[in-house]
Amino acid sequence: MKLKQQQLFMVMLACTLLVCSIAMAQIKPEIKNAPTSVQYQYIGSFDPNKMDKIVNAELEEFLTGSPMPFSNFKGKFAKAKYTVKLYKVIYKSVVPEMGNMPTRASGLVAIPETGLDSMPVVSYQHGTVFGKDQVPSVPEESMETKLMLAQFAAQGYIVIGADYFGMGISDLPNSYLIRGSSEQAAVDMLFAAKDVLAAQKIKSGPLFTHGWSQGGWTNMTFLRKLESLNIPVAAAATASAPIDAFATINRWVNNYQPIDAVYLPGCASNFLFATEFYEKMPGLVARAVRPEYYQLARDFYEFKIDWTSFRKQTPAKLQDYLRPEFMATGNLGMDAYWQMLERYQAYRWRCKTPLINYYGEKDEVVPIYIATLAEGFHGLFGTNTTRAVSAGPDADHRATYVYSVIHVKSFFDSFLTKKNK
């Protein structure tokens, strides 16, 4: 009798496992092909309750330690109207610095369930992150992306964002702040997003762009690229954008200030490694980083150790991390590295797109002078469509971004109103 009970139990267990496996197979997200070579996969939805959590409990945690805390922003985000469907996108691109070598990259397309067949699009360029998956295509790992979804996608804008080469699914080294690759990833993500929308029978409305920190710089060079391609942008914005690479890095290296972020050594060495690889400057990192930190820097760049481990084993002050003789080369800026940085400026052109550059008066990464350069330069050229806007006397790097997301919404909305008149 006992044997028959055991046999019956095993049969029931096998049936249960079979049913579960069939159910899991049915709910596994399907990878779909757009009309072109673009692939996209539904990865979930954020409903209004999730959006409310993002702009309250999660935002409060994000701003922990900021001199401009959550209380300054409580209730300032728009109330979510729509559930937003999230799609991970995989698309083909090329690497300009490597002779247009073919590659694959990933990003996010977020589509609000408005029932409309045409919606405006915001292309968002993400800021500096130290984890390979802290990118738009993994939105739960990217607080900045979630804020864009809450403020824009939940209000009826399609939100898209590239992960950049070396991040997300990319098998390339991190292309951190590399100009050609950054532009290419963003441009091809825009084309890929249009293919995904076409497959969903949705038309792209007016295009807007935004970016924070690294993404602020990326957004400016991306905007210049779009204008060169005659792709119209209704309006654009940045938050804490280091638009003059030469001045920003020289200031970090040779003029330490007590306000400087403790993560600048991580930023600097990641950029040095990216430059060495993509811009073909062999030996650059060894020439720049003190030898006792070289292997840590490489492991950090290659995602073999995380930020916490790197931080514990390296100094917080950039001047204690770099070689003095390398820092001295910034005085005249005549060697190849500094000359390359001159080419990396992202504001010296006759910009025709209405643009706001947000800056923080307590920003620990991007000095006020740097973040406001475009307004004066574009005005000098007679294009008075660029404005520098302060996020406030207590706005640090994070708070500047949050402020920008809240306030740029009405700026972008105004162009939709104009279009409808």
Secondary structure, DSSP 8 states (H G I E B T S, - for coil): -HHHHHHHHHHHHHHHHHHHHHHHHHHS--EEE-SSS-EEEEEEEE-HHHHHHIIIIIHHHHTTT-SS-GGGTTT-S----S-EEEEEEEEEEEEGGGTSEEEEEEEEEEEE--S-SEEEEEEEE----SSTT-STTSGGG-HHHHHHHHHTGGGT-EEEEE--TTSTT--S---TT-HHHHHHHHHHHHHHHHHHHHHTT-EEEEEEEEEBTHHHHHHHHHHHHHHHTT---SEEEEES----HHHHHHHHHHS--TT--TTHHHHHHHHHHHHHHHTT-TTHHHHHB-GGGHHHHHHHHTTSS-HHHHHHHS-SSGGGTB-HHHHHTTTT--SHHHHHHHHT-S--S---S-EEEEE-TT-SSS-HHHHTHHHHHHHHTT-TTEEEEE--TT--HHHHHHHHHHHHHHHHHHHHHHHH-
